[in-house]
Structure formats: structure tokens, C-alpha cells
Amino acid sequence: MATFKALMLEETDGKVSSAIQDIDDAQLPDGDVTVAVKYSTVNYKDGMVINGLGRLVRDYPHVSGVDFSGVVESSDHPDYKPGDEVILTGWRVGEVHWGGHAQKARVKGDWLVPMPAGLDMKRAMAVGTAGFTAMLAITTLEARGLTPDADGEVLVTGASGGVGSVATAILAKLGYKVAGSTGRQESHAFLKDLGAATIVERAELEEAPKGPLGRERWAGAIDNVGGPTLHTLLATMQYGATCAAVGLAASPELKTTVLPFLLRGVNLCGIDSVMCPTERRKEVWSRIATDLPMDKLDALTETAVLGDLPDLATKILKGQVRGRTVVDVNG
Ligand code: NDP
């Protein structure tokens, strides 16, 4: 049986280590579709999995990689046949099921999305879970009434990260006035190039307003960092505005009063890209294919190979990876 390469994670005495190994089809987990993986990505969660943090993985050996694009090699699923180009994000693949950091993956066909017209396999992974989440957050804000002619800026926190950079680029292309918050001086020009009109220093948002409410500032917000920043955001949203809570790069803690909700009608919406239902997933991917500024996406994408993953996994946890990193699993 032909072998293929995978980044295998093993656990010994509670410590997780990784190595590229040659494995074969018989070792792949159960599933009704086998995919020849072309590209995968490195997300914050992959950083945790490869470093054995957060107990996201319970069974070893394990293959990380929360998303991948590729070509169906064999299928017992009615919606897919050999040769179809597919995308996978979410469903806890890369955590409780082997993921995309390998040249082949076997998954449930119900987890897949067909490649939408207008996207190719590399760009689909430049989008990946991060970009999918960004569009999920944007469409959630729009469903609650946000439009590009809003009188005020839409704030994106953790703006130079994976979710933040794609959200900034899409919002700017759609005509929103975007404020990008970053803790990195060297990201200011990068965010301006993506279309941010204003740069907000991370430290400014980490400082809580003096009272329970601050000046009404944001017409909408996408928050990737949580903690004190989310507290400040809620207290400074405009009347009736929505904040989409995406991430916890700073902290999972949330301290707030009920006053933003009672006195300003602020909405706090949770964004979950993992268990998002398939129909909603397809809608979001088709919006990505039509609304994503491809030139900007290319500019914020770096390419890596399987052997780069351990180093990248550590860097992403330290907040040192900017934009999106696509992994060419055959590179
Ligand atoms: P990245 O690591 O690419 O980006 C996170 C960004 O947050 C960093 O680039 C940095 O931006 C900022 N940041 C990092 N550390 C801190 C800190 N201590 N305090 C404040 N800001 C910080 O991650 P992703 O963009 O992939 O993901 C962002 C968050 O969203 C993560 O928590 C991730 O787990 C979560 N997530 C949630 C999803 C969902 O479905 N809800 C899906 C995908 C991700 P800068 O340097 O510009 O300040």
C-alpha cells in the first residue's frame, strides 16, 4: 500500500511531541470520504494541539490541522465523487478526529463543503477557519442591522491575526469604515494596506472606562481577544450596536455590568465556526467567494510546509504570526 506523509503527534508521560512520518490508508480514521489533501493551515487551535495544550486532544497518536482543501479520492457519500474539490473546516477535525496536516484525510462527507465557484484550493485555505469565522462574524453583524453607511467605525480587535486580518480586508472592501486594534507597531502599515481607516492601540482598549459606560464609539465590533478589551468594547458600543465575540487571545474572562445591554440595547453575539450548521456554512462560503478581496488575501498569506509546523505552532501562541499561513502538505 502506498504511503504518504503526516505530522504525527505522540504523547509520552504527558508530553506531546511531533514528527513527520510515513503512514498508509489503513491507519486513517473512519469516514465515508477520503481526500487527497492539497493545502491546510495553521490556526491558534493548531498551536495549542501541536504543543499539547488545553486538552483539546484526548487520543494519540493524532494528526493536527483544523482545516484542509483537497480532491476527493474515494467516496461512499452521495454528494461527493472522486475528483471533486472540497473544503473542510470545523467539526473538531484536528482535535477529536485526524486533521489536515497530512497528505490524506478521511472524514465524514457531511462535514465537507464543495469548493465554491471563484475560489481555488490555495485561496480557500488562505481563508480557512479564520476567514470563514471572519465572514461568519460579518454576516452576523449584518443580520443585526449593520450596513456600510453606518455612522461610525466597525472595530476589529487582534486585527493583525488570522481572523482579524481577513475581517479587516472584507469589511473595508464592503465599504465599512474599519478601525483595527493591534498591539504591534509593525502591523500599522499592514492594516492600513488591508483597508483599515484607523489604528487603535491594543493598550487603549485594555484600560476599562471610568464608569460602567464610556463614550458611544463603535457601530459594530468583531472581538478576537476577550478579557478587559471585550469589557471596554461593550461599554463603548453605540446604541443598539452588535459586538461579535470570536476569540480569547488575551483571556476567556469577561467582566461587564448589565448596563450596556439595559441602557444602550447593545447585542453580544457568540460566533462558533466549529459546529455551524452546513446550510449556513455554504452561504458563508459563497459570500467569501464573491466578497473577498483576492489581491488583499494573497498579500496577507504566507506559505509553509509540514516541517515548518512545530515552529509555527509555537509562534502563533505567542501572537507572532501575522495574517494567514497556508501549509502546502506536498511541498
Ligand atoms: P491569531 O493568533 O492569528 O490572532 C490573534 C491576535 O490577537 C494576534 O495576532 C494579536 O493581534 C492579538 N493578541 C494576541 N495575544 C494577545 C493578548 N494577550 N492580548 C490582546 N491581543 C492579543 O489567532 P486567530 O486570528 O486565528 O484567532 C483569534 C482568536 O479567535 C483565538 O482566540 C482563536 O482561538 C479564536 N477563534 C475562534 C473561532 C470561533 O469559531 N469562535 C474560530 C477561529 C478562531 P495584534 O498583534 O494585532 O494585537
Residues whose N, C-alpha, C, O or C-beta is under 5 A from the ligand:
A	BS01	NDP	N43 Y44 T129 A130 T133 G158 A159 S160 G161 G162 V163 G164 S181 T182 G183 R184 R202 N224 V225 V246 G247 L248 A249 A250 I271 D272 S273 V274 I316 G319 V321 G323
